[in-house]
Amino acid sequence: MYRDILQNADYRKLLFANVINDFGDSIDAIAFTWLTYQLSHSASLSALVLAANLLPTVIFQPLFSPITDRLPKRPVMAVCDLIRAGMVGIFLLLYLTGSLHAWMLLAFSFVMNTVESFRDPAGIGMLPRLVGEEEYEKASSFIRSAGMGAELIGTGLAGLIVALSM
């Protein structure tokens, strides 16, 4: 059923990038919220971190979509992914050195998901160019289903990590 679109190497790259992205996003939503609570013992601050994880998509993605429509998609996605990877590196460095504070998780969540709000429309905008009009619905459906599966697995894994660390 999906064999024909999966033979497209560029589509597979986009699919893989989106699956990894969605997997990571689902883990960081749970992990950052939990870690905020562990550092601050504040349910309110933890809730703010979760909100900071979701709000940029709601607020900024509709604003960024028309901008990314006019930009080359691959470089936008690459730059956004590099920024987010760098932020994860900084986060890990702060955590491993004991320098991480709960308020920083709020900032990390907001900035990382703001960058993601710029990346997502670029990825969506690339799809019609990769698969063509006749395969677009199938390709779009598969990429979204795979992303949702990755989110489900990531959320479960994050919950397991939280449970095992208590």
Secondary structure, 3 states (H helix, E strand, C coil): CCHHHHCCHHHHHHHHHHHHHHHHHHHHHHHHHHHHHHHHCCHHHHHHHHHHHHHHHHHHHHHHHHHHHCCCHHHHHHHHHHHHHHHHHHHHHHHHCCCCCHHHHHHHHHHHHHHHHHHHHHHHHHHHHHHCHHHHHHHHHHHHHHHHHHHHHHHHHHHHHHHHHC
